C-alpha cells in the first residue's frame, strides 16, 4: 500500500513519523516521507490567528529549520527502526500543508500526521491542519498523539451496519501485516438496546442488551467472526470483543480505548441533508481532539479485488 508520512520537523511530527515507521516496518508498503516547509506567510487567516502570540518558539517549524536538517533526523529514524525491506521515497514541498495534503490524499491509502493542537507553535499548526483534513478530506488518516513509538494493541471499532466488512477486513489485514500488535475488533451497538435506558435497572438492562445481541441480532456475532477470520489470515493475532459503544462519542467518554496504542474507527455513513453529511466528520474531529490514544479514521476502503499483488497497492 502507498502510505504518506508527513513531517514539518516539529517534535510531534517526528514522533508521528517514528510511530508510523515502527508500525509498518515489516511490510512491503510503499512509504513516502513528505518533508513540508510551511512558513507563517503560507498560513491562511484562521491558522495565523491560532499561532499568533504563542510562546513556544523553540519548536518552531519551517522558518529556521532547513529541509536537509529535518531529513537527516528522519533518516536517523528510518535507520533506527531498521527499515530495509523496501525503499523509502523522499519528497519536499512548500506552501500550505493542509491544502497540499487534501490535494494529494487520493494518491495514498493512508496519510499519517502528528499532533492535535495541544499547545505551542507547531502543535497549534498541526492542530489546524488535522482539523481541516478531518472536516474536508475523504481519505484515511492516522494522527499520532502519544510519544510511545511501539504499537502493541489495536482496537478496531465498526458501525452497527456496514456493507463493506470484507473489504475493510482485507484492507486492515494488508495494512497491519507483519505487525506484532494484538488486534481487537468491536462493532458498535445499534440504537435499539439503548431504548431501554432509564426504564430498567443496570442488571436487567445488561441482560436485555445481551438478548438483543445474541438472539435478535446474531449477525453481529457472525460479522465479528468473519472479520476476525479474514484479518487473522494475514498472520495477525486478532480477536472479537463485545464492548458497549453505541456511537463514536462513547469512545471518547470511555477510558478503555486509551489502553490501546491505536484506535481504528470507521465513521458512520453520512446522511442525505447538508448537516447530516457533515456529522460523521464532526464526530471524527471530536474523537481526534479528545482521545488520549492514537487514532486512525477509516473512511475510504477500496474493493479488495482491486488489490494488485505485484505492485502491493490498490
Helices and strands as residue ranges (DSSP letters): E 2-7, H 11-23, E 30-37, G 40-42, H 45-51, H 67-81, E 88-94, H 97-104, G 105-107, E 110-114, H 121-136, E 141-144, E 153-158, H 165-176, E 182-187, G 192-196, H 202-211, I 212-216, H 218-232, E 237-241, H 248-253, G 256-259, E 262-265, H 274-290, E 294-297, G 304-306
